[in-house]
Amino acid sequence: MRADARKNYDQLLAVARAVVTEQGADASLRDVARRAGVGLGTLYRHFPTREALLEAILRASFDELAAQAVELETSNSPGDALVSWLRDCVACTHEYRGVVALMVAAIEDAESALHASCVTMRAAGTRLLTRAQAAGLARTDINGTDLFALAGALAWLNDQPSLAPRADHLFAVIASAILTSAGR
């Protein structure tokens, strides 16, 4: 990538993060381009769809969650690792209002720009869940897809003004429902 193109890409990504944080996943792409000081055509050259832009924004966070899962597998007890990762997963989605619906759709759509990142994140959580289940610390009647759905449901709470204040309490309820009595 040419130096000026790389500069535009980095600027667009930084501005897009800020705009999506402010406005949510449905943020105006025209606003992103305007704030970045580039034309809409430049934005579309780098990110041909809204989903491609969101994937670029979210990829770093999702990759970080996957790396964190690897670290947690060796540094924490299986139950603590699972709950810690789940909390961080939910927190990651809080930053970008409205992204949960896109993630849920992307996990089922192999053509989605978000698909690979979401699958990687789900796989990381599945490994932690499986490890906790093998240790007898987590319910065995749930799988990685269920864990992904629960993370999405918990993240959705943050998008609901009347429920957001209860998010921490409801996280604790869900975490205790995932863990067996030995895991709590």
C-alpha positions in Angstrom: 0.0 0.0 0.0 1.3 3.4 -0.9 2.3 5.7 2.0 -0.6 8.2 1.3 -3.1 5.4 0.9 -1.9 3.9 4.2 -2.2 7.2 5.9 -5.8 7.6 4.6 -6.6 4.0 5.7 -5.2 4.6 9.2 -7.0 8.0 9.5 -10.3 6.5 8.3 -10.0 3.7 10.8 -9.2 5.9 13.7 -12.1 8.3 12.8 -14.5 5.4 12.2 -13.8 4.0 15.6 -14.6 7.4 17.2 -17.8 7.8 15.1 -19.0 4.3 15.6 -18.4 4.7 19.4 -20.5 7.8 19.4 -23.2 6.8 16.9 -23.3 3.0 17.0 -23.0 0.5 14.2 -25.4 2.5 12.0 -23.1 5.5 12.0 -23.1 7.7 8.9 -20.3 6.7 6.5 -20.5 10.1 5.0 -19.8 11.5 8.5 -16.8 9.2 8.8 -15.3 10.4 5.5 -16.0 14.1 6.3 -14.4 13.9 9.7 -11.4 12.0 8.3 -11.0 14.7 5.7 -11.4 12.4 2.7 -14.0 11.9 0.1 -16.6 9.2 0.3 -15.0 7.5 -2.7 -11.8 7.2 -0.7 -13.7 5.6 2.2 -15.3 3.1 -0.2 -12.0 2.3 -1.8 -10.7 1.1 1.5 -13.9 -0.2 2.9 -16.4 -1.2 0.2 -19.2 -1.9 2.6 -20.2 -0.8 6.1 -19.6 -4.4 7.2 -16.0 -4.3 5.9 -15.4 -1.1 7.9 -16.9 -2.6 11.1 -14.8 -5.8 10.6 -11.7 -3.7 10.4 -12.7 -1.8 13.6 -13.7 -5.0 15.5 -10.9 -7.3 14.2 -8.3 -5.9 16.6 -10.6 -6.3 19.6 -11.7 -9.8 18.6 -8.1 -10.9 18.0 -7.2 -9.6 21.4 -10.0 -11.6 22.9 -8.8 -14.7 21.2 -5.2 -14.1 22.4 -6.5 -13.4 25.9 -8.3 -16.8 25.9 -5.0 -18.5 25.1 -3.4 -16.7 28.0 -6.3 -17.5 30.4 -6.1 -21.2 29.5 -2.7 -21.4 31.2 -2.9 -18.7 33.9 -6.2 -19.0 35.6 -8.4 -21.7 36.9 -10.9 -23.0 34.3 -13.9 -21.4 35.9 -12.2 -18.0 36.5 -10.8 -18.0 33.0 -14.2 -18.6 31.5 -15.9 -15.8 33.5 -13.1 -13.4 33.0 -13.1 -13.9 29.2 -16.9 -13.7 29.0 -16.8 -10.4 30.9 -14.2 -9.0 28.6 -16.2 -10.2 25.5 -19.3 -8.5 26.7 -17.3 -5.3 27.5 -15.8 -5.3 24.0 -19.2 -5.1 22.4 -20.4 -2.3 24.7 -18.0 0.1 23.0 -19.9 -0.2 19.8 -23.7 0.1 20.2 -25.7 -2.1 17.8 -22.9 -4.4 16.8 -24.4 -7.5 18.6 -27.0 -8.0 15.9 -24.4 -7.8 13.2 -22.2 -10.3 15.1 -25.1 -12.8 15.5 -25.9 -12.5 11.8 -22.2 -12.8 10.7 -21.6 -16.0 12.6 -24.1 -17.7 10.3 -23.1 -16.0 7.1 -19.7 -17.3 5.8 -19.8 -14.5 3.2 -19.9 -11.8 5.8 -16.8 -9.6 6.3 -17.3 -10.2 10.1 -17.7 -14.0 9.9 -14.0 -15.0 10.4 -13.5 -12.7 13.3 -16.7 -13.8 15.0 -15.9 -17.5 14.4 -12.4 -17.0 15.9 -13.9 -15.3 19.0 -16.5 -18.0 19.4 -13.8 -20.7 19.1 -11.8 -19.0 21.8 -14.7 -18.9 24.2 -15.6 -22.5 23.3 -12.1 -23.7 24.3 -12.5 -22.0 27.7 -15.9 -23.4 28.2 -14.8 -26.9 27.2 -11.8 -26.7 29.7 -14.2 -25.6 32.5 -16.6 -28.4 31.6 -13.8 -31.0 31.6 -12.8 -29.7 35.1 -16.4 -30.2 36.3 -16.7 -26.4 36.8 -19.2 -25.5 34.1 -22.5 -27.0 32.9 -22.2 -29.6 30.3 -25.5 -28.9 28.6 -24.2 -25.7 26.8 -21.8 -25.3 24.0 -19.8 -22.6 22.4 -22.8 -21.4 20.3 -24.8 -21.1 23.5 -22.0 -19.2 25.2 -21.8 -16.8 22.2 -25.5 -16.3 22.4 -25.3 -15.5 26.1 -22.5 -13.0 25.5 -24.6 -11.4 22.8 -27.7 -11.2 25.2 -25.6 -9.7 27.9 -24.0 -7.2 25.5 -27.5 -6.3 24.2 -28.4 -5.1 27.7 -26.0 -2.2 27.3 -28.0 -0.9 24.3 -31.2 -0.8 26.4 -31.2 2.4 28.6 -33.7 1.0 31.1 -31.7 -2.3 31.5 -28.1 -1.1 31.3 -27.9 -0.3 35.0 -28.7 -3.9 35.8 -26.1 -5.3 33.4 -23.5 -6.2 36.0 -26.1 -7.9 38.2 -27.4 -9.9 35.2 -23.9 -10.8 34.2 -23.4 -12.3 37.6 -26.7 -14.3 37.3 -25.7 -15.7 33.9 -22.1 -16.5 35.1 -23.4 -18.4 38.1 -25.9 -20.2 35.8 -23.0 -21.3 33.6 -20.8 -22.5 36.4 -21.6 -25.5 38.5 -21.5 -25.2 42.3 -17.9 -26.4 42.2 -17.0 -23.6 39.8 -18.4 -20.8 41.9 
